[in-house]
């Protein structure tokens, strides 16, 4: 790759290479996965990516900016599909199954994500709207009608048919998402409390993927 002298006298690439940037993001993902965002070090990420630390700083400048880039990439795979599923024409039972399957699969690849989101929003609550817009491409106010209108209709149909008890669509969504996300947010505590190995954690999530749809739907029966 052609190089040029930076303002600090360091040699820098003339243009950013997409493959190198992707490799750095993949490496950061792995390091954040192992050590958490707070425990991750730029030199560890550089080593994982097979680049020098100067190149890492050239692409992302700081660990904070790198963490944000990794977070956005992962979050884009998490929230938009869930919004699409909940607002779709799928039967309600299928929606529950598909949301749980997708969320658990994605969170298994990015288990640091819930803790990162909760930490960011706890310290910067004003970022909530920006976060949602970044992840979905829609303003937060535009998501509710898309999800809750169809979901509310399906719940009302179930109530009239006697197969569901009344529940607000907002409660439905928050209960469902919480059951998916909380184990990952509490993963370090759970693994310590139950003395689980990584393999036992994986088995727990696989078991949950099968049992959680039934548990959730049975809680809604009259």
Secondary structure, DSSP 4 states (H G I P E B T S, - for coil): --EEE-TTS-EEESS--HHHHHHHHHHHHHHHHHHHHHH--HHHHHHHHTS-HHHHHHHHSSHHHHHHHHHHHHHHTTHHHHHHHHTSSS-HHHHHHHHHHHHHHHHHH-TTHHHHHHHHHHH-GGGHHHHHHHHHSS-HHHHHHHHHHHHHHHHHHHHHHTSS----HHHHHHHHHHHHHHHHHTHHHHHHHTT--HHHHHHHHHHHHHHHHHHHHHHT--
